[in-house]
Amino acid sequence: MWRQVILLLALLLSLMFGYVLLFGAPYLPTTKVQIDAALKLAGLPKGSTIIDLGCGDGRILIAAAESGYMAVGYELNPLLFVICWLRTRRLKSKIKIIFGDFWHAQWPPADAIYVFLLGRLMDKLERKIRAEGLSQIKIVSFAFKFKDLKPLASDHGVYLYKLKG
């Protein structure tokens, strides 16, 4: 009986995490060093809004809210969405979490975007940002670079971009 329950849970978790790989990146938590580097590179004034595309367990959202920003996170994995929602409840006046696919959502007005995607998706992200009319927004990417854009700055594997025109 317990073996069947464990196998069913393992299958369910594999499906939840595997499904997300079709649309984005696997869940890999960002470390405190990279979170601090990302927020520093964004260089936003207090009260600014940052969007976290694939917010996972909410680490970036929490750090952003604790630094005085408004934060909006998108998460497609139902388990991670629930974990993020639970972890961020104490900061709910500064954090909004949206369950769903950020590729098909219209993003709210924001001053910066944080992303930890796979390299193969960075060009698609650039097209999405332009389609949303956000070409002047700051983009902070951990680990992966845009193919045709030069970062304005970098720190601890985190890159800052701003699209041209």
N, C-alpha and C positions, 0 to 999 in steps of 0.2 A: 504494500500500500504506500509506504513512505517513499519507496524508490520511484513509483509512478508519479507521485506528487512532485518530487525533485526533478524528474525528467520533464514533466509538463512545465514547471517553472523555468527550467533551463531553456526549453524550446521557446517559451513565451519571451524570455529576456533576449534570446538570440534573434527572434523576429523583430522585436522593438528596436534593438540596436542595429541590426542588419538593414532594416527598412530605411533608416536614416541615411545609410551609406549610398543609397541610390540618388539622394538629393544633395548631400553635403559631405561633411567630414565626420569621422568617428569621434566619440567623446574622449577627449584627452584634456584633463584639467590644466588650466594655466596656473603657473606658479606665482607666488607673491612677488618675486623679482620682476617677472614679465608684466604682471598687473600694474605694479608701481611704474615701470617703464612706459607702459601704454598710456596711463593717465598723465604722466609727466609730458610725454611727447605730444599728446592731444592739446595740452596747454590751454584748457578751457577755463573761462571765468565761472565762478560759482553761479549756480542756477541754470547752467547750460544743460542741454539734453544730449545724451549719448545712446546710440542704439547698439545692442549686442546681438549679432546675427548668429544664432545657435548658442544660446546662453547657458546650456548645460546645467550645472548645479548652482549657478547664480553668482559665482565668485566676482566677476567683473561688475555685475549689477550692484552687489553689496558694496564693493570698494568705491564705485562711482557715487552711490548715494551717501556713503560715509564721508566722501570728499566734497559734498555739497552740490552734486549734480542730480538732475532727473535722469532716470535710466529706463529704457524700454528694451525688453529682451524677447526674442523669438525662439521657441523650442519646439521641435517636431517629435521628439521622443517622449511618449506619454509618461514614462517613469521619471525621466529627468525633469520634465515639466513639473510634476508633483513635488519632487525633491526641491527644485528651485522655488516653487511657490511656498513651500513650508519654510525654507531657509530665509526667505525675504519678507515674511509677514510683518516683522517688527519695523520694517522700513517701507510699508505699503503706500505711504503718502508720497514717496519719492521713486517708487519702482512699479512698473507695469509689465506683466509677463503675458505674452500672447502665445497660445498653443496653436501651432500651425507652421506652414511652410513659408518662410520669408520670401522665397522666390515669387510667390503668387500674391503677396500682400502689397498694399500701398502703404509705404512707411510714413510715420508721422514726421512733422518737421523736426529736424535735429541739427546739432552743431558738429557731431562726429559719429563715426561708425567704427565699432571694434569688430574684428573678424579673425577667426582662426579656421580658415578653410583649407582645402587641398589646392595645390598649385594649378591643377587642371580646371579649377572653377574660378580662378581670379579674373580671367577675361570676361566670363559670363557676369561676374559681379560688377565689373566696370560698365558693361552694357546696361545692367539693371540700375545702377546709380545714375547713369546719364538719362535713362528712360524715366526715372523718378524726378528728374529736374534738379538733382542735387550735386551738380558738377563742382560747386564751390565748397562742399562739405569736406572736413578732414576725415581721412581714412587711416585707421591704425590697424595694421595687420601683423599678427604674430606668425613667424616662421616662413610665410609664403609671400612672394613678391609678385607684382604685376609685371607681365612680360615686357611691355613697351613703355613703362613709366619708371622714372628714376625716383627713389625715395628722397624726401626732403631731409630726413634725419633717420637715425636708427639707434637702438640701444637694447642690448641683451636679446637680440634676435627679433625685436619688434620694430616695424617700419612705419614711418609716417608718410602719407601721400596726400596730395590735393590734385584733383584732375584739372587739366587745362581746358578752358572753354567749354 
